[in-house]
Amino acid sequence: MRDLMGCFRPAPYTQTDGEYATWKRRASVEMHRVRARHFGREPFAPSNTPLEVHILFVQPLPASATRIRNPPKRRWSTKRGAGDADNLAKGPLDAANGVLWHDDCAVASIWVETIVAAQGEPPRTEMLVMRLAESDALWTRFESARAQLRQTGRVLDGGEKEEEKCPTEIQLTF
C-alpha cells in the first residue's frame, strides 16, 4: 500500500476561472474573515498539528421535487451527477490551505456527508475543523466503529463467508 500511495500524486487543480474557482475564492475569503475574527492572522492550527475535518454538503432540492402537500424531507445524496463526496471535499480543503491550516497534509481524518436539502432549506457547505491529539491515533474512530460492528455481527471481513443474512457494512483491508 505504501508503494501505491507513494506513486499516486494527482496533478493540482489549476483552473483560475469558472464556477469552481470562483466558489473556492469566495470560500477562502469567508474562511479568512472567520479566522481573523476568532484567531487573528495565524491559521487555526499550528504547523504539523494533526486535524480532523467534517464537511457537510447540503445540495439544493430539485425544483421537480417541490411539493405543496407532503414536502420532501432531507435525504442522502446518491444521484449520479450530484457530485461524489470525495470530489466535493477537495474544494473546501483547498480553500482552507494557508487559512485554517498551513498545508492540507495536516488533515489526518476527513468525514464527508452529502445530503439533498429538505423543501425550503438553503443549500450550503459547512465545515468543522478539530485538532487531534497524538493519543487519538492509538485507537481511531474507525477502529472503534469497526469493533462495535464486529460485536453486532454486522461486518463481513474479507476472509469470512457471507451468511444468509447480508451484513450492512463490509471491511476491506489492503
N, C-alpha and C positions, 0 to 999 in steps of 0.2 A: 504494500500500500504506500509506503514512503516513496518508493521509486515513482509510482504513478502520480502522487501529489507533487513530487519534485519536477516532473516534466510537464504538468498541466498548468500553464500560465496563460489565461485568456488575454488577448490584446486589450488595452484600456479603451474605454468608450471615448471617442474624440469628437463627437458631433458637437458643434458650437452653436447651432441654431436649430429651430424646430421646437415642437411641443415638449419633448423630453428635456432638452437642455434648458428651456425656459422654466419648466417646473422645478428642475434641480436648482437653478439660480434663485428662484423665489423661496424654495425651501431653505436654502443655505442662508439667505438674508433673514428669514424668520428665526432660524436657529441662532444666528449671531445676536439678534435682538433679545431673545430669551436668555441666552448665556450671559450677555452683558448685564442684564437686569439682576440676575441671581449670582453670577460667579465672577464678574469683572471681565478682564481682557483675556485671561488664560482659558484654555479648554477645560471642560468639566473634569476630565481625568488627566492626571499627570502622565508623562510618558512611561511606557511599559506597565501600565495598570491594566490588568485583565478586566474586560467588560462583558456584561450580558445585555443584549438589546432585544426588546419586544416591539414588534411592529404590527399595527392593525390597519388594514386597508378596508375601508367601508366604501364599496363601489355603488354607484347610483342604481336605483331601481329602474329597470327599463320602462319606458312610457307604456309599452304594451301590457305591462303587468299591473298598472294602476287600476284600482277598483273603488267604486263608491261604497258598495257593500263588501264586507269581509276584506278589508285592506290587507295586503300581504305583509307577513312578518319577516324579520331577518332570516336569512338562510346562508349556508355556506356557499361560497362562490366556486363552482366546479365547471362552469361552462367554458368550452374551448373559445379562445379569443379574448377572454376577460383578463388574461394575464396570469402567468404562473407565479406562485408565491415567491419562488427563488429569484425569478427575474424582476419582479416588482420590488423586492428588497434592495436591489442594487442601487436604485435612485436615492432613497433616504440615506443609505450607508455612505455613498459617495458625497452627498451634500453635507454630511456631518464631518467629513475629513477636514482636519485643521480647525474645526469649530468646536465640536463636542469632544473630540479626541485628536491626538496628533496624527495618527495614522490608523487606518481601519484594520491593521494587523492586530490591534489591541482587542478587537471584538472576538472573544473566545466562545461565546454562546449566542445563538440567534433563535428567536421564536417568531414566526411569521404566521399571521392569520388573515385570511381574505373572506369577507362576507359581502352579501348584497344587502343594501340598506332596506329597512322597513319603509313603508309608504310614509312620506313626509320627513324622513331622516336625511340630513345632508351627507353627501359623500365627503370623505376626508381620509387623511393618513395620520395616525397617531404613533408616537414612538416613546418608549420608556428606556432609559439607559441606567444601568446599575453597575456599581463597582463590584467585582468578585474578590473574595478573599482567597488566599492560596489554599486555605483549608477546604474551600468548596470543590477543589479538584480531587480531594481524597475520596469522595462519594458524590458523584454528579447527580443532577436531577434525572438524567436519562437512566442511570444505573438504579436510582431509587424507584422510578416508574416501572422499569423492567422487573425489578424484584417484586413489586406489588402485583404486577400482571402474572408473573410466574406463580405466585401464591393462589391466584384465582383460576389458573389453568387456561388463561386466555392468550398465551404466547405460543406460537408454533416456531420452535427453533429449527435451524436447517437440518439437523441430524435426526429429528424425531419424525415419526409417521403421523400423518394427518388422521385424526379420528373422525367418526361420523359427523360430529358437530364441528363445524368450521369455526376456528377462533376469529376474534375481531382484530387482532394485532399479529404481526409477524416480525421476527427479529432476524436480520441478516448480518452476519459477521464476515468481513473480507479483509 
